[in-house]
Amino acid sequence: MSLAALFGFGSVIFLIVMTGAFLYGMTALRAAADRDNYRPGSAKN
């Protein structure tokens, strides 16, 4: 396997993992903000 193919494969995997980590982080942050009623307008009551 050439170095270019290896680098391309690695960068694709890296992008997928980073996208998943970013989406998970945003979801966890939003859940924590909703739980603590941090954002005005997001409270359910």
Buried (B, 14 or more C-beta within 10 A) or exposed (E): EEEEEEEEEEEEEEEEEEEEEEEEEEEEEEEEEEEEEEEEEEEEE
